[in-house]
Amino acid sequence: MSKKLRGGFFLVIGYLLSPLCWWNDLIFNLPIAYFFGYVCSLLSSDLRLPCSILGYWLSNIAGIILMQFGSVDVFQGQPKERNLKKELLTGLVSSTAYTVIILALMQFKILETTALFPVKIM
């Protein structure tokens, strides 16, 4: 029972961080990404945007991987050999594709980022 409970917890947290949840970006992923970018910008102000993108990407990957781990615990009846390499590769590819789509939407000004990255006035 504790394995299913742990799996359910990972599944819910993973879903909230993953790109499958349509409303999670505003509440979870973008604040995590912005915080990651902010921490990196303490080293150099030029790192804020690239590290924010990296933080966004990493939070999506973490969500997909947590969902994969959780779903195995919840839905798999008998213990089975896990292929961690395959699970990581699947998470990496799907999160990268999702991030590229978001970046394209930002590049073509379909998504506005001025609220997240205000222009500095010198």
C-alpha positions as a Markdown table, in Angstrom:
| # | Residue | x | y | z |
|---|---|---|---|---|
| 1 | Met | 0.0 | 0.0 | 0.0 |
| 2 | Ser | 2.8 | 2.5 | 0.8 |
| 3 | Lys | 4.3 | 1.9 | -2.7 |
| 4 | Lys | 1.0 | 2.9 | -4.3 |
| 5 | Leu | 0.7 | 5.9 | -2.0 |
| 6 | Arg | 4.3 | 7.0 | -2.8 |
| 7 | Gly | 3.6 | 6.4 | -6.5 |
| 8 | Gly | 0.4 | 8.4 | -6.3 |
| 9 | Phe | 2.2 | 11.3 | -4.7 |
| 10 | Phe | 5.0 | 11.2 | -7.4 |
| 11 | Leu | 2.3 | 11.0 | -10.1 |
| 12 | Val | 0.4 | 14.0 | -8.8 |
| 13 | Ile | 3.5 | 16.2 | -8.3 |
| 14 | Gly | 4.9 | 15.0 | -11.7 |
| 15 | Tyr | 1.6 | 15.9 | -13.4 |
| 16 | Leu | 1.7 | 19.4 | -11.8 |
| 17 | Leu | 5.2 | 20.0 | -13.1 |
| 18 | Ser | 4.8 | 18.3 | -16.5 |
| 19 | Pro | 3.7 | 19.9 | -19.8 |
| 20 | Leu | 0.6 | 17.7 | -19.8 |
| 21 | Cys | -1.1 | 20.0 | -17.2 |
| 22 | Trp | -2.2 | 23.0 | -19.2 |
| 23 | Trp | -2.5 | 25.5 | -16.3 |
| 24 | Asn | 0.7 | 24.5 | -14.4 |
| 25 | Asp | 3.1 | 26.9 | -16.1 |
| 26 | Leu | 1.7 | 30.0 | -14.4 |
| 27 | Ile | 1.5 | 28.5 | -11.0 |
| 28 | Phe | 4.5 | 26.1 | -10.9 |
| 29 | Asn | 6.9 | 26.0 | -13.8 |
| 30 | Leu | 7.4 | 29.7 | -14.6 |
| 31 | Pro | 8.0 | 30.7 | -10.9 |
| 32 | Ile | 10.5 | 27.8 | -10.6 |
| 33 | Ala | 12.1 | 28.9 | -13.9 |
| 34 | Tyr | 12.2 | 32.5 | -12.9 |
| 35 | Phe | 13.7 | 31.7 | -9.5 |
| 36 | Phe | 16.3 | 29.5 | -11.2 |
| 37 | Gly | 17.1 | 32.4 | -13.6 |
| 38 | Tyr | 17.2 | 34.9 | -10.7 |
| 39 | Val | 19.7 | 32.8 | -8.8 |
| 40 | Cys | 21.9 | 32.4 | -11.9 |
| 41 | Ser | 21.6 | 36.2 | -12.5 |
| 42 | Leu | 23.4 | 36.8 | -9.2 |
| 43 | Leu | 26.5 | 35.5 | -10.9 |
| 44 | Ser | 25.9 | 37.5 | -14.1 |
| 45 | Ser | 22.9 | 39.5 | -15.2 |
| 46 | Asp | 23.2 | 38.0 | -18.7 |
| 47 | Leu | 22.3 | 34.6 | -17.3 |
| 48 | Arg | 18.8 | 35.4 | -16.3 |
| 49 | Leu | 17.0 | 34.5 | -19.5 |
| 50 | Pro | 19.1 | 31.5 | -20.5 |
| 51 | Cys | 18.9 | 30.0 | -17.0 |
| 52 | Ser | 15.2 | 30.7 | -16.8 |
| 53 | Ile | 14.7 | 28.7 | -20.0 |
| 54 | Leu | 16.9 | 26.0 | -18.6 |
| 55 | Gly | 15.0 | 26.0 | -15.3 |
| 56 | Tyr | 11.7 | 25.8 | -17.2 |
| 57 | Trp | 13.0 | 22.9 | -19.2 |
| 58 | Leu | 14.3 | 21.1 | -16.1 |
| 59 | Ser | 11.0 | 21.5 | -14.3 |
| 60 | Asn | 9.2 | 19.9 | -17.2 |
| 61 | Ile | 11.7 | 17.0 | -17.3 |
| 62 | Ala | 11.4 | 16.5 | -13.6 |
| 63 | Gly | 7.6 | 16.4 | -13.9 |
| 64 | Ile | 7.6 | 13.8 | -16.7 |
| 65 | Ile | 10.1 | 11.6 | -14.9 |
| 66 | Leu | 8.2 | 11.9 | -11.6 |
| 67 | Met | 5.0 | 10.9 | -13.5 |
| 68 | Gln | 6.8 | 7.9 | -15.0 |
| 69 | Phe | 8.1 | 6.7 | -11.7 |
| 70 | Gly | 4.8 | 7.3 | -10.0 |
| 71 | Ser | 2.7 | 5.6 | -12.6 |
| 72 | Val | 4.9 | 2.5 | -12.5 |
| 73 | Asp | 4.4 | 2.3 | -8.7 |
| 74 | Val | 0.6 | 2.9 | -9.0 |
| 75 | Phe | -0.3 | 0.9 | -12.1 |
| 76 | Gln | 2.2 | -1.9 | -12.3 |
| 77 | Gly | 0.9 | -5.0 | -10.5 |
| 78 | Gln | 4.2 | -6.9 | -10.1 |
| 79 | Pro | 7.7 | -5.5 | -9.7 |
| 80 | Lys | 9.3 | -5.3 | -13.1 |
| 81 | Glu | 12.8 | -4.3 | -14.3 |
| 82 | Arg | 12.8 | -0.6 | -14.9 |
| 83 | Asn | 14.7 | 0.9 | -17.8 |
| 84 | Leu | 15.9 | 4.2 | -16.3 |
| 85 | Lys | 17.8 | 5.1 | -19.5 |
| 86 | Lys | 14.7 | 4.8 | -21.6 |
| 87 | Glu | 12.5 | 6.7 | -19.1 |
| 88 | Leu | 15.1 | 9.6 | -18.9 |
| 89 | Leu | 15.4 | 9.7 | -22.7 |
| 90 | Thr | 11.6 | 9.8 | -23.1 |
| 91 | Gly | 11.3 | 12.6 | -20.5 |
| 92 | Leu | 14.2 | 14.5 | -22.2 |
| 93 | Val | 12.8 | 14.3 | -25.7 |
| 94 | Ser | 9.2 | 15.2 | -24.8 |
| 95 | Ser | 10.3 | 18.1 | -22.5 |
| 96 | Thr | 12.7 | 19.4 | -25.1 |
| 97 | Ala | 10.0 | 19.4 | -27.8 |
| 98 | Tyr | 7.6 | 21.2 | -25.5 |
| 99 | Thr | 10.2 | 23.8 | -24.6 |
| 100 | Val | 11.0 | 24.4 | -28.3 |
| 101 | Ile | 7.3 | 25.1 | -28.9 |
| 102 | Ile | 7.1 | 27.6 | -26.0 |
| 103 | Leu | 10.3 | 29.3 | -27.2 |
| 104 | Ala | 8.9 | 29.6 | -30.8 |
| 105 | Leu | 5.6 | 31.1 | -29.4 |
| 106 | Met | 7.7 | 33.6 | -27.5 |
| 107 | Gln | 9.9 | 34.4 | -30.5 |
| 108 | Phe | 6.9 | 35.0 | -32.8 |
| 109 | Lys | 5.4 | 37.2 | -30.1 |
| 110 | Ile | 2.4 | 34.9 | -29.6 |
| 111 | Leu | 3.3 | 34.7 | -25.9 |
| 112 | Glu | 4.4 | 37.9 | -24.2 |
| 113 | Thr | 7.1 | 37.8 | -21.6 |
| 114 | Thr | 7.3 | 41.4 | -20.5 |
| 115 | Ala | 5.6 | 40.6 | -17.2 |
| 116 | Leu | 8.3 | 38.0 | -16.4 |
| 117 | Phe | 11.3 | 39.9 | -17.8 |
| 118 | Pro | 10.8 | 43.6 | -17.5 |
| 119 | Val | 13.1 | 45.9 | -19.4 |
| 120 | Lys | 15.7 | 47.5 | -17.1 |
| 121 | Ile | 15.9 | 51.3 | -17.3 |
| 122 | Met | 19.4 | 52.5 | -16.8 |
